[in-house]
């Protein structure tokens, strides 16, 4: 997914959280989502670097 899809997903969760009153849960899910995106990006960079070295 790209950044637009992540933003759309976060917006949707924010709207749901606002109406259900779960703002703290929304913030914590946001932190978890950001951490997972950073881990995924780092792993992709490592995999691409390994692919380049094996050629």
C-alpha positions in Angstrom: 0.0 0.0 0.0 1.1 3.5 -0.5 0.9 6.6 1.8 -2.5 7.6 0.4 -4.0 4.3 1.4 -2.5 4.5 4.9 -3.9 8.0 5.2 -7.3 6.9 4.1 -7.2 4.0 6.6 -6.2 6.3 9.4 -9.0 8.7 8.5 -11.6 6.0 8.5 -10.4 4.7 11.9 -10.4 8.3 13.2 -14.0 8.8 12.2 -15.1 5.5 13.7 -13.1 6.3 16.9 -14.7 9.8 17.2 -18.3 8.4 17.1 -17.6 5.5 19.4 -15.5 7.6 21.9 -12.4 5.5 21.6 -9.9 8.3 20.9 -7.2 6.8 23.1 -7.4 3.5 21.3 -7.2 5.3 17.9 -4.0 7.1 19.0 -2.4 3.9 20.2 -3.4 2.1 17.0 -1.8 5.0 15.1 1.5 4.5 16.9 1.4 0.8 16.3 0.6 1.4 12.6 3.5 3.9 12.2 5.9 1.4 13.9 4.8 -1.4 11.6 5.2 0.7 8.5 8.7 1.7 9.6 9.7 -1.9 10.2 8.2 -3.0 6.8 10.1 -0.2 5.0 13.4 -1.1 6.7 13.0 -4.8 5.9 12.2 -4.0 2.2 15.4 -1.9 2.1 17.5 -4.7 3.5 16.0 -7.2 1.1 16.6 -4.9 -1.9 20.2 -4.4 -0.7 20.7 -8.2 -0.5 19.3 -8.7 -3.9 21.6 -6.1 -5.4 24.6 -7.7 -3.7 23.8 -11.2 -5.0 23.8 -10.1 -8.6 
